[in-house]
Amino acid sequence: MNWIVQDKIDIVPVRRLNEQGELTEDTVLSENDQLRVYKWMVKARRFDELAVKFQRQGKIGTYAPLSGQEAAQVGSAFALEDEDWIFPSYREAAACFVRGAKVSSFFKYTMGHVHGGILKEEGIFPVQIIIGAQALHATGSAWADQYKKREGVSVAYFGDGATSQGDFHEALNFAGVFQVPVIYFVQNNQWAISVPYHKQTGSKSIAQKATAYGITGIQVDGNDAVAIYETMKQARSLAITGKPVLIEAITHRMGPHTTSDDPTKYRSLEDDKSWAEKDPILRFRKWLEKRDLWNEEQEKELIDSIDEELKQGYIDASEAPAASLEDALGHVYEKMTPRLLEQLSELEGREKGQ
Amino acid sequence: MTEMNMVEAINFTLKQEMEADDDILLLGEDIGKNGGVFRTTETLVETFGERRVVDTPLAESAIVGTAVGMAIRGLKPVAEIQFLGFIYETMDQISAQAARVRFRSAGSLHVPLVIRAPYSGGVKTPELHSDSLEALFMHSAGLKVIMPSTPRDAKGLLCAAINDPDPVLFFEPLKLYRGVREEVEEERFTIEIGKANVVKEGDDITLISWGAAMAETKKAVQLLEDSNFSIELIDLRTIVPLDEEIIVHSVEKTGRCVIVHEAVKSAGVGAEISAIINEKALFYLSAPVLRVTGFDSPYPVATVENDWIPNVNRIVNQIKQVWELSLN
């Protein structure tokens, strides 16, 4: 009998750059681009640390930290072209920055501004809160590109938790049937809030799920920016010809799920320590330093310029005109309905003391 | 002018709009070679090909979610949910996604999507095929909800829906799909979304209904006219936005109102209309606003459905009740 045996499914993750900063094979990433990738990752880490601090100080609202996932996000977004679209969840600030999102937009989003996080011009769909819903939007976006004969791919970003949702499976199934230029990029950061990967699914990998839907799957070391970049580059070449790809990047969320979460309740210090040794930024820096492409002085200059940029981003966000209820009511329909107009005039009447 | 039933009018409109705009495509279950389980998309795949008339896998959330992605990137998808009761499967993609994209993006993105679905009882369907769920979507800001009751209205409103920049739910009373034929203009025309139709003017009582319930309501009006009641009959046509002006204006004239809908009574659209009348025309009323609706149970099995849905007797009785309760 030809039972399909889970244990015999052999998934070997793509890896280029190890924890000691040694590259196993040559890379297509030029030295100039290596430096750009590194700088994006450092910026993402500094932004993340600052955002957590600002939340603690009450300057911004709830924030979902991304530290640990810089290589996955930067490496993948860096491999995309201008005409591509990304469909992020709430933990993808780094990928959005690489696409051209402003720091001030992200601060505005976390400050509850109506105009926060609107990044249409950068090919970024508004941040998704409902887990996995964006997998379908990316599928439809890819479909529209193909239908209108535009060159471009659509990428849905989500975490391992999203792969338990029906929308994830329905999206992969549609992609398999209709062969549209879409990439599903899963950052398997080991935790869906407090629930570990092995309690999220019984399958050995997320990558293997692609097989069930007739699309291409691949697993990659998510803390290795070189491997991520090269995998995404190849996935893009496949997707653009109508061959959808599911990428599983094995990574780790170093911090809490959000600033409201306490990970000490559900995970061990030893676990965190072993993942800290796999830090995506440290290994990349070691690799650059070994080849004299980077030094302590450059690091200091980089940090200073990033900090200045982040500070300015926060100031810009803080100085943005306050959101009004009129802003909110005005964006429900293209034209306000009679009822919304009536509610707005009630509000205006109250403000005038009528 | 051509005589059409509602199925023919919908099919005609889809074809006409697809001929006018290459960005319109249809997606849904069994809409291709099968022509839709009610034949609303019959022959369209032969005319436009599988690129524009897409038979999808059996997955409601994916049909709508994929259509949302298409719509924000420049297409005008018309998605079909085979029966309205199956729309629960895609509530997130409708109420939390399609409805909110414009809001979430502060107006920089929009979703010109139409979701068509047949509903209504009295035709002995299995469970979850007949439910009237318009109130669910009235409660989700960002959606428009249309429920035509005639072939001509279906054509004009569907044309308007397809060309509307906001997500529109277009619910088709399957009981009336083939029950009524009327002369319909072949030329493209639109009926404004949000405008009710005063089917018949009258002085004594305002009777408000829409969609499938219009069938029994019209029969009741006939009986009441024979008993010398002067009924003003309003077909809402659009649930969101609601034509409050016509409702209030009519009640100010007649002083009495009965609302008929097939959906369950609790938190139904009738409750909303009653509240509007309370807010805006209370002192014109000479009797309480009454409702004739489905009962607060799941839509029942076929053997009892004719007792469950508002029928002529229940409508006539409620009108007489309002008359008896009147102050003057």
Interface residues (C-beta under 8 A of the other chain):
Chain A: W85 F87 V114 H115 I118 K120 F125 P126 I130 A133 A135 L136 H137 A138 T139 G140 S141 A142 W143 A144 D145 Y147 K148 S154 G166 D167 E170 A171 N173 F174 V177 F178 D327 A328 G330 H331 V332 Y333 E334 T337 P338 R339
Chain B: D23 L25 R51 V54 T56 P57 A59 S61 A62 V64 G65 T66 A67 V68 G69 M70 A71 I72 R73 G74 L75 P77 D92 Q93 A96 Q97 V101 R102 F103 R104 S105 A106 G107 S108 L109 H110 A141 G142 K144 P165 D166 G194 V240 P241 L242 E244 E245
